[in-house]
């Protein structure tokens, strides 16, 4: 078990090991939903919440259900079921209490299930053998880092809306180039903390 | 039948390539492309999972209730990913470590789910099998292209074999995350400029792709050029 301070993990997963900019996870919704700042913040909150919760649930299931019975190889199926069930729950809660957010997120709320960032966090915490509290901070930090990146991207996209971009580069192409520039900027954080 | 399969491959690999046309599955396309050997193994794994899960979904499509089909598809995909993971760990342990969590993340690779949902759901098993394989091969083409440039510029090697002399200065930048983003961005640019989109050339279209086209537009707004 690694003995890194959970707060260090939190900082690292927001800045130096950002889910999008250094691990390339959760790109699909990052590229597709980052058109409006408000929607991005909403989706970011949902992702952070789901990440924080599923990292704990998956950790407990893995540690106390799969490991004792030597069923580690089943972790992919078990993790994805947990995530799918949890997203379903979040969807019902959001629909009930925040209908406007529910309609603005549309198809992307259920798609959180197949957001690789969520499954990625669960797999990373197993590979890096984090403890429960470390996993929780890792999950929350990754969610916040993802939110930071997608909101920044939405802001940049609004600025370049009327810019003369070459035709072939419009849409996803320019988004990837901008993400590359953002990743370059985030490399500047890399000296701060390490996990 | 042969002609139809040829069209499936042409559309899946070039015209409607999952990576640069539909912007699907780019997480792993960015992450494992620092070395060509990683990309090769990742693509082979994905081709296996994509073709066999399309086949399975297509075979049992009449028996799955519509509202839980996503769940069933995810479970089918996970089962094949577990097979890939076990094979990698048994026969290629170093590759398993190099790919890390990205093997497991094949489950959430939108390419596979996309093909199951848009093609296998409405087509015969054999055609679905080849369609999944075509999408996987399209993914492989892009991954190997990106990996070729990243490994060549970053390490001066191809498949780990040095191809340039001592005078070469490695572009460390290409190995780091920003290099991946730039490389894929440039590739999309080149592809969009030189490979005609479906709108520009109608003749090649075959029937099942119509359904697929409609679903793409809802899943990835602004994705298909």
Interface residues (C-beta under 8 A of the other chain):
Chain A: X21 X22 X23 X24 X25 X26 X27 X28 X31 X32 X73 X74 X75 X76 X77 X80 X81 X84 X107 X110 X113 X114 X115 X116 X118 X119 X120 X123 X124 X127 X166 X167 X168 X169 X170 X171 X172 X173 X174 X175 X176 X177 X179 X180 X181 X183 X184 X187
Chain B: X23 X24 X26 X27 X28 X30 X31 X70 X71 X74 X75 X78 X79 X81 X82 X85 X86 X100 X101 X104 X105 X107 X108 X109 X110 X113 X176 X177 X178 X179 X180 X181 X182 X184 X185 X186 X188 X189 X190 X191 X192 X193 X218 X219 X220 X221 X222 X223 X225
